[in-house]
Amino acid sequence: MRNLKRVLLAVFVLLLILAILAFVLENQQSVSLLFLGWAGPQLPVSAITVIALLVGMLIGPCIGWLLGRTSRVRRRRMV
């Protein structure tokens, strides 16, 4: 059973890597983002999307940690 889980995890990771690779290869058009008057450099669409994904993966857990921490502090004050 343990080996089956490892094989399924490996297959899932390989499929995910293949999907990301296909996305990157299909989205090589260069674009420049404009946000609040700031113009970014010319980058491929795939690079911008991957950067946004990585930033979200860093910010999301930090926000979750902060919210969990504040709720624990509030519960301690109530007791």
C-alpha positions as CSV (number, residue, x, y, z in Angstrom):
1,M,0.0,0.0,0.0
2,R,2.8,2.4,0.9
3,N,4.5,1.7,-2.5
4,L,1.2,2.4,-4.4
5,K,1.0,5.8,-2.6
6,R,4.5,6.7,-3.6
7,V,3.9,5.6,-7.2
8,L,0.7,7.7,-7.4
9,L,2.5,10.7,-5.9
10,A,5.3,10.4,-8.4
11,V,2.9,10.1,-11.3
12,F,1.0,13.1,-10.0
13,V,4.2,15.2,-9.7
14,L,5.4,14.2,-13.2
15,L,2.0,15.1,-14.7
16,L,2.1,18.5,-12.9
17,I,5.7,19.1,-14.2
18,L,4.6,18.3,-17.7
19,A,1.6,20.6,-17.5
20,I,3.8,23.5,-16.2
21,L,6.3,22.8,-19.0
22,A,3.6,22.8,-21.6
23,F,2.2,26.1,-20.2
24,V,5.6,27.8,-20.3
25,L,6.4,26.6,-23.8
26,E,3.0,27.7,-25.1
27,N,3.1,31.2,-23.5
28,Q,6.3,32.8,-24.7
29,Q,4.7,36.1,-25.9
30,S,6.3,39.1,-24.3
31,V,4.1,41.6,-22.4
32,S,4.6,44.6,-20.2
33,L,2.3,45.1,-17.2
34,L,1.1,48.6,-16.3
35,F,0.0,49.1,-12.7
36,L,-0.7,52.4,-11.1
37,G,1.6,54.2,-13.6
38,W,4.4,51.8,-13.1
39,A,5.4,49.9,-16.3
40,G,7.1,46.6,-15.8
41,P,9.8,45.1,-18.0
42,Q,8.9,43.0,-21.1
43,L,8.6,39.4,-19.8
44,P,6.9,36.3,-21.2
45,V,3.3,35.7,-20.0
46,S,4.4,32.4,-18.5
47,A,7.1,34.1,-16.4
48,I,4.6,36.7,-15.0
49,T,2.2,33.9,-14.2
50,V,4.8,31.7,-12.5
51,I,6.1,34.7,-10.5
52,A,2.5,35.6,-9.4
53,L,2.0,31.9,-8.3
54,L,5.2,31.9,-6.3
55,V,4.4,35.2,-4.6
56,G,0.9,33.9,-3.7
57,M,2.4,30.6,-2.3
58,L,4.6,32.7,0.0
59,I,2.0,35.3,1.1
60,G,-0.9,32.8,1.6
61,P,0.7,30.8,4.4
62,C,2.0,34.0,6.1
63,I,-1.5,35.4,6.2
64,G,-2.9,32.1,7.5
65,W,-0.2,32.1,10.3
66,L,-1.0,35.6,11.3
67,L,-4.7,35.0,11.4
68,G,-4.2,31.9,13.4
69,R,-1.9,33.6,15.8
70,T,-4.3,36.5,16.5
71,S,-7.2,34.1,17.0
72,R,-5.2,32.2,19.6
73,V,-4.3,35.4,21.4
74,R,-8.0,36.4,21.5
75,R,-9.0,33.0,22.9
76,R,-6.4,33.3,25.7
77,R,-7.7,36.7,26.7
78,M,-11.3,35.4,26.9
79,V,-10.3,32.7,29.4
